Amino acid sequence: MADEKIQQIYHERQKLQFCLLHALNNLFQEKDAFTRKNLDEIAEKLVLDDPYKGNWTPLRVIFKPHHNSLTGNYDINVLITAVEGKGKKVVWHDRRNKASSINLDESESRLTGIVLNVPVKRYGGIWKSRHWVCLRKVNGVWYNLDSDFASPYSFQSVEEFRDFLDAAMDCGTEILLVKDDE
C-alpha cells in the first residue's frame, strides 16, 4: 500500500543544478509546471526590470544575476516570481522560531508546501553552494521530495517532520512556506 502512495506522488530527479526547477515541479506535482525555458525567461525579465543592472562583463554571459545559464542554479527571486505567477506567495520562516511555530495542519489548499534552501558542501568542502528542496503534504502525509533522492521520503509523523525542519534550520537551511495568495 505504501508503494501505491509513492507512485501517485510526482517526483522529479536532479539534473545538473536545476534543483529549483525540480523543486517547483515537485511542489506543484506536475511534470511541466515549469520548464527551463520558463525559469530562464523569469530570470531574464528580472534583469531587465532591475534598475540597478550593474556593469556588464563577459562573465555575465554565463553567470547571470539570477541564474547560471549553463547549469541552472536559479536564485530566490526566480522562485518568488515563479510561485507568484501561479497565484501563490512565499513566506520566509523566521529561523529564530522553531518549526513548532509553522502551522503544518493547514489544508493543502492554504499551505501548498515548503521549499528549503539548503547549504551544501561538495568535493571535500571546496565547493560550497545551495540546494532547493520541496516538502509537500500529499493525502495528509508530509513528504521530502528532494530531487537528489531516488524516491520520495515520507515522514512517519508531524513530530518527525518538525524535528527534521528544526535540524535543517540548525544547519543553516532557509525555510520558505508556499501559501495561497489571499
Secondary structure, 3 states (H helix, E strand, C coil): CHHHHHHHCCCCCCCCECHHHHHHHHHCCCCCCCCHHHHHHHHHHHHHHCCCCCCCCHHHHCECCCCECCCECCCHHHHHHHHHHCCEEEEECCCCCCHHHCCCCCCCCCEEEEEEEEEEEECCCCEEEEEEEEEEEECCEEEECCCCCCCCEECCCHHHHHHHHHHHHHCCCEEEEEEECC
